[in-house]
Amino acid sequence: MIESPLPSPAKPWYVYLVRAANGSLYCGISDNPERRFTQHQSGKGARFFSSSPAVALVYVECWPDKGEALRQERLIKRLRKCAKERLVASYVPIDLADEPLSA
């Protein structure tokens, strides 16, 4: 009897906010937000940055799949700017390499 391979777990997707030079915030999704931010900085991927360049990746949250990330992106895009700014203010990036291993 041949066993079928286990399905691979879904790749996580991320909702992110990028600050433009004029202070506005752009919301998007990607499977690699750092790479996508680099694309935005180089002027590729979103016409949003043609008038004001991307200057900082200011918020990232992880979702289990693309569909969930798209739903969250829609919710964030409907927020007022002050609410988006609160998200940015609450964001604490975690570098897992800096975290001590628990005993």
N, C-alpha and C positions, 0 to 999 in steps of 0.2 A: 504494500500500500504506500503510495506516494503522498506525503503530507504537503499541503500548500503552504507557502511561506506566510508568516504573520503579516498582516497589513502594517505598513510603516505608519508611525504616529504622524498626525497632521503637523505641518510645519507652522510654527508660530508666525503671526503677523503683528505689526506694530502700528499704532496710531501715533502720529507725531505732530508737533507744532514747531514751525521755523519762524524766527523773528527776521523781518526784512529791515533794510537800512532806514526806512521811513517810520519804523516802530510797529507796523502792522504785523499780524500773525497769520501764517498760512497753515492749514490743517491738511494732512494727507495720510495715506497708509503705505506701508512697504514691508517686505520681508527682510529688509536690511536698511534701517533708517539712517545709519551713518553713511552708507554708500549713496543713498538717495539725497541726503543733504549735500554731499559733494557734487552730485549732479546739479542740484539747484544752484549751488555756488558758481558752477561753470556756465550757468544760463540755459541748461538743458532740463526738459521735463515738465516745466510749468510756465506758462506765459505770465503768471502772477509776478514773477521776479524780473520781467523785462523792464519794468518801470522803477523798481527798487530792489537791489541785489539782496540775496540771502546772506545774513551775517551770523546767525547762531541757531543751532538745534537746541531748543529750550524746554522741550517736554516730549517724553516717550512713554507709552504704556503698551504692554504685551497682551495679545489676545490669542486664543488657541487656534483660530483659523481665519481665513480671509473674510468669510461672511460675518463673523462676530466683529472683526476690525472695521468692516464697512458700516455696520450698524452703529458702532461707537463713533466713527468719523461723522456720520450724519447728525448724531446728537450733539457732538462738540461744535460742528459748524453752525448749528442753530442757536448756540449760546451767544449772549451779548459779549462784547469785548472784555468788560470788567470780570465776567465769570471765567473767560479764557485766561485772563491775567492771574486770577486766583489759582487756576490749575498750574500755571507756570511757577507761581510763587511756592506752591506746595511740593513741587517736584524735587526729589532728592535722588540723583543718580547713584547707583550702587556699582562699584567695581568689585566683582566677586573675587578677583585676585587679592584684594586687600582685606577680605573678610577672614578672620581666624576660623580654623576648623573646630567644631565643637567636639568635646571629649565624649 
